[in-house]
Amino acid sequence: MNRRSQLLELPFLLLYGGFISALIVLVYCRSHFVVIYALGVLSWLFLSMSQSLPIRTYFGLFVGIFLNVLAIGDLTSGLLFEANVAFEALHNRTVHALIDGREVVKIWLLTNGCSLYPDMQDYPFLVTLYTPIYHCLAAVIALFALGNNVVSAGHLVSYFGWLMLLIVMVWIIRRQTQNLFFALTVPLAFATSPYLTGYILHIRPDLLAWCLAFAAVGLFATRNQADNTSWPVATALILTAALFTKQQTMAVCCGLATAFVVKGIRFKTCLRLTLLVGGASVVLALALHWATGGTFLMHTVWYPAKLAADPSVTNLANAWPRLLSFVRAYLGLILVSLLALADGLRRGKLHLFDWLALVHLPFLVKLVSTWGADNNYFIGMLIILTLRAGVFLADLATTMPAWRRAMAYALLLALLPLNQLPWDRTKSTFPTAMPNEVEALLEEAGEGPILINAEGAAPFLASLGKQLRFFDGTETRFFEQVGLWSFHRSRMAADIVSRQFSAIVLTPTFLDPEVVRFVNSTYFLSKKLSNCSIYRPRPGNQYLLTEPGGQIESVRPYLAVSLVSSSGLQAGNEFGARFMGRAEKSERGTIIYAVTAEKSVQIARLTIYPKVPNLGSDSWVEAAWSSDGVLYHPFLRYEGSVSDNSTALFEPRLEGSFTPKSAEFTIRLTLFGSARLWTGDNTPMLLSLE
C-alpha cells in the first residue's frame, strides 16, 4: 500500500472510530436509533469511496452488519413494546378509545343472539356502518373460547389482524424483491410510524380488513397469470371477505379491477376478478339484507351514501387540515414513493402499487372530508405507500454501481420513525376495569332498566348486560340529520320523558345535545365519576321552561307551565351556548311563568344555571313565587362566585324549592346587573312539581 492510500484511509479510520464511540454513547443514553443509523449510512458512504480494497471490504461489511442489526433490532424492540402494551390491555380488559366501546357492545349483542343492524324502532338504538365479519369472528371467539369475554375477544381479533397484516407486507416485499432486509425493516417502520403506533389497542375492524385486502393484492401481484387460472378465485374470495369486514377496502377492489392499465396485467384477468368479487358481494349483501329484515343495506350503504352527499357533514374544508397533517407526518415516505413513481415512469413502467395509490387517492379525500374523520382512514394509503417504498428500496439496493446501493440504505432513513414511542419503555399503566363505576351503578340503579350510551358500556356488560338499554351517542345524531330516524319520535325519547329507566349513564363522547337536554329534563345528576355520570329520575312532574325571549304563551288549562311575560332581556351566545342577560338600557330583566297544575302542589323545585361574570353588589339572580301575582316571595338568590369565569362554564347548577300548597301560582325570575341565565340544550331551566 503506497503512502497516498494510507493517508486517504486515515479519515476513514477516524470516522469509523467516531461511529463506534457515538454508537456506544447513544445506545447508553437510549437516544433514538435514527441518529445511529444516519451515522452508519454516512460511514458507509465514505467507506465506499476508499481507494483501498481491504477497508472497503472489511469496514464496509462491518458497518453494514451494524446497520442491519440497529435498524431491525430497534424497530423490533419498539414493536415488541407495542405488543407488550397490547397484552396489558388484554389482561386488564381495557377499551382504549371511547368509540371502540360501540364495537364491544356489538360483539356482545351477537353473543346474545341480537342483530348488529337494528331497525331503530326499539332498543338498541345503534348505528352499524361496518360490515359484519370482524364482529362475527370476535363473537365466535368470545362464545367458544373466552367465556363470553367480548372485550378480550375484540382485542384478540384486532391483534390477529395487526400481526397478519405485517406478515402479509413482509411476504409481498420479499416475493417481489428477494431482499429480506427491506422486507423486514420497511413493514416494521410502518408499524411504529405515527398513525400506527398504538393502533393495535383499538377494538375496530380496520387492521383485519386491510390484512385481507392486501393478502388479495399479494396473491394478485405474485402469481404467474399465464400459468395459473385458479388463483383469481382465491383472490376474489379474500377481497370479498375484506369488503365485508370494512367497506373502505372498496378502493383496493377498484384498483385491482382496473389494474390492466399496468403493463403485464391482462384485461381478462381483471374482468374475471371483478365479476367474481361483484357477484359474491351482491349475493352476500342481499342475503344479509334479507336476514336482518331489510336493515343491513340501510346501515352499511344508504346511510354512508347520504352522509357523503350532505355538504354540512362531508366537505373539503374538513379534508385539507387532515391531509396536510398526514403529509407532515409522512413526508419522507411520500417523497420516497414519488421517487419510486418517477423512476418507474422513467423506465416506461407503472408499478401495480403506484396504480393502487392513484386509485386510492380520491377515495381517501372523500373519506377524510367527513366530519369526525380519524387517522384510521389513512391506513390503506399508508400500506400502499409502504409496500411501494419497500419494493423500490430493495430493488435499488441490488443494482450497480455501489452508490445506488448506498443510496437505498440512506433513503431508508426517510421511512424510519423520528421520535420515541409515546409510552415509557420501562412501564405502562392502564385504568382498571372501572370497578368503582360498576359498584356505583349497581347501587344507584337497582333492578330496573338502565339507559347507556354504547361508547362507554363495555365495563358494565359482564355484570349488568341484561339491564342495559343501548343507544349510539355518536352516529344517531347524523342518522337523524340525513333523515333515517327521528329522536323526538323514538321510543327512547318517550321513555326518557316518562322516566322508565332506573338510571341513565352518560360517558364522555359526541352526545347529541337533544338527548342531553331530554335527560336533564326528567333526570338529575346523582353521581359524577371519573369515567361516567349517573342520572336518576327526578321526583314529581317535570316541565321544561320556555326560554326567556321566546314566544309569549297564553295560560291554557292543559298547559301546566306557561311563559307569561319577558322584559328587559336580550339573547346572547358564548362558548357555543345560549344565555339571556339584562338589556343595556334596562335596570333589570324579568321573566314570569304561570303554573296551572291538576291538583295542589306541595313542593315546587326550580333548577337554573346562572352566571355573574362581573361580581359586585349590583349583580345577582333572584327567583320568587307568588300565589296572587302581586306579592312575591324570594326562594333562590345567586350573587355569583369566582367559578363563574372559570372553565366550568355551566356551573353552578342551582336548585331552589318552595311550598305553594296551591294548584295555581306564578314564578318570577329577575336578573340584575351583569347576571345571566344559561338556556342552552345542556342547561335547561326546569320546574318539578310534587
CORKA-V414783 format. One record per pair of residues at least 4 apart in sequence whose C-alpha atoms are under 6 Angstrom apart, sorted by the first residue. I is the first residue (numbers start at 1). J is the second residue. If there is no record, write none. Layout:
I:J
I:J
This chain:
11:15
22:26
26:30
26:31
41:410
47:56
48:56
53:57
54:58
55:59
56:60
57:61
60:64
66:70
67:71
68:72
69:73
70:74
72:76
72:185
75:188
86:201
89:93
89:94
90:152
93:151
98:455
99:455
100:203
101:455
101:456
101:458
102:454
102:455
107:135
107:139
108:150
109:114
110:114
111:139
117:295
117:296
120:125
124:470
124:471
125:471
126:471
126:472
128:299
129:299
129:300
130:246
131:244
131:245
131:246
132:245
133:244
133:245
134:205
134:245
138:153
138:154
141:145
141:153
142:146
142:148
142:149
142:150
142:153
143:147
143:148
154:203
155:203
160:164
161:165
161:207
161:208
162:207
165:211
168:215
170:174
170:183
170:184
171:175
172:218
173:177
173:183
173:391
174:178
174:179
174:180
174:183
179:394
182:186
182:394
186:390
189:416
191:196
192:197
193:197
193:417
207:211
209:242
209:245
209:246
212:238
212:242
213:239
213:242
214:218
216:235
216:238
216:239
217:221
218:222
219:223
232:236
232:273
236:273
236:276
236:277
240:277
243:247
243:249
251:360
255:259
255:356
255:359
257:270
257:274
260:265
260:266
260:267
262:350
268:272
274:278
275:279
277:281
281:285
289:294
289:296
290:294
297:301
298:302
298:303
299:303
308:314
310:314
311:315
313:370
313:371
314:369
314:370
315:369
316:369
318:369
319:368
319:369
327:331
332:414
332:415
333:415
337:385
337:389
340:392
344:349
344:350
345:349
353:388
356:360
368:373
382:386
393:408
396:405
396:408
397:405
397:408
403:407
407:411
433:459
441:445
442:446
445:502
445:503
448:502
449:467
449:468
449:501
449:502
450:467
450:468
450:469
450:501
450:502
450:503
450:504
451:468
451:469
451:504
452:470
452:504
452:505
452:506
453:470
453:471
453:472
453:473
453:506
454:470
454:471
454:472
456:507
460:464
461:465
472:476
473:511
474:510
474:511
477:512
479:484
480:484
480:485
480:486
488:493
495:499
495:500
497:522
503:535
503:536
504:534
504:535
505:533
505:534
506:532
506:533
507:532
513:681
517:681
517:682
519:523
522:538
522:542
523:535
523:536
523:537
523:538
524:535
524:536
524:538
525:535
526:534
526:535
526:536
527:533
527:534
528:533
529:533
540:688
540:689
540:690
541:688
541:689
542:687
542:688
543:686
543:687
544:686
545:685
545:686
549:566
552:563
552:564
553:562
553:563
555:562
560:595
560:596
560:597
561:594
561:595
562:593
562:594
563:593
564:592
564:593
565:591
565:592
566:590
566:591
567:589
567:590
568:582
568:583
568:586
568:589
569:581
569:582
569:583
569:589
570:580
570:581
570:583
571:580
572:578
572:579
573:577
573:578
577:680
578:678
578:679
578:680
579:677
579:678
579:679
580:676
580:677
581:676
582:588
582:589
588:671
588:672
589:670
589:671
590:669
590:670
591:668
591:669
592:667
592:668
593:666
593:667
594:666
595:664
595:665
595:666
596:663
596:664
597:663
599:663
600:661
600:662
600:663
601:661
601:662
601:663
601:690
602:659
602:661
602:690
603:658
603:659
603:690
604:657
604:658
604:688
604:689
605:656
605:657
605:687
605:688
606:655
606:656
606:686
606:687
607:654
607:655
607:685
607:686
608:654
608:685
609:653
609:677
609:678
610:676
610:677
611:644
611:675
611:676
612:640
612:674
612:675
613:644
618:673
619:672
619:673
619:674
619:675
620:638
620:639
620:672
620:675
621:637
621:638
621:670
621:671
622:636
622:637
622:669
622:670
623:634
623:635
623:636
623:668
623:669
624:632
624:633
624:634
624:635
624:667
624:668
625:632
625:633
625:666
625:667
626:631
626:632
626:665
626:666
627:665
636:656
671:675
678:683
679:683
679:684
